């Protein structure tokens, strides 16, 4: 790997600390019900996807929808513009598609998810749902993908219903 790639990736990895610190200064898990440690790298992953796209209005809408649907609608509504701050931070670093793969692999291997196995399961579910969504958008999704996606969406709706009831 080139030295510039190493430097950029070190900064991308450090971005998790910057976003996490900002989130915690807002009050951490007190900002919204259902917060999980995997939400920080998930937000950055979606910001990478947005940065790599052509950044059209449709891409902006997809980014917002993805944050609301794949992480939590509360991330968008109760964090003082944290999703936009993540995009601004990532835009400065100009990640490549290869950086996104590197980042998600590194999170899967090393990111400290302190609250137990459900954190890693949440991260794995996020990655799977994100992949299905990307396949659907590109038109490469087969019928099996739609079935899995509908099952994951049903599970997500169940979680969102629970979160609304506990607000």
WOVEN-V45124 format. One record per pair of residues at least 24 apart in sequence whose ideal C-beta (glycine too) atoms are under 8 Angstrom apart, sorted by the first residue. I is the first residue (numbers start at 1). GAP is how many residues later the second one is. Records with the same first field share a line. If there is no record, write none. Layout:
I->GAP ; GAP
//
This chain:
5->94
8->85 ; 86 ; 87 ; 91
9->90 ; 93 ; 94
11->82
12->32 ; 36 ; 78 ; 81 ; 83 ; 87 ; 91
13->90 ; 93
15->29 ; 71 ; 74 ; 75 ; 78
16->24 ; 25 ; 28 ; 91 ; 95
18->71
19->24 ; 25 ; 63 ; 66 ; 67 ; 70
22->60 ; 63
23->56 ; 59
26->53 ; 54 ; 56
31->43 ; 47 ; 48
32->40 ; 42 ; 43 ; 45 ; 46 ; 47
33->41 ; 130 ; 133 ; 134
34->38 ; 40 ; 125 ; 129
35->37 ; 39
36->77 ; 79 ; 82 ; 83 ; 86
37->74 ; 75 ; 76 ; 77 ; 78 ; 82
38->69 ; 73 ; 75 ; 81 ; 82 ; 84 ; 85 ; 88
39->32 ; 33 ; 36
41->62 ; 63 ; 66 ; 70 ; 82
42->28 ; 29 ; 81 ; 84
43->24 ; 28 ; 32 ; 39 ; 40 ; 43
44->42 ; 46 ; 59
45->55 ; 58 ; 59 ; 62 ; 81 ; 85
46->24 ; 25 ; 37 ; 40 ; 84
47->36 ; 39 ; 40 ; 42 ; 43
48->42 ; 47 ; 51 ; 52 ; 55
49->51 ; 81 ; 85
50->37 ; 40
51->36 ; 39 ; 40 ; 43 ; 44
52->43 ; 44 ; 45 ; 48
62->75
63->24
66->64 ; 67
69->87
70->56 ; 59 ; 60 ; 63 ; 86
71->55
72->88 ; 91
73->87
74->89
125->27 ; 30
128->24
129->27
//
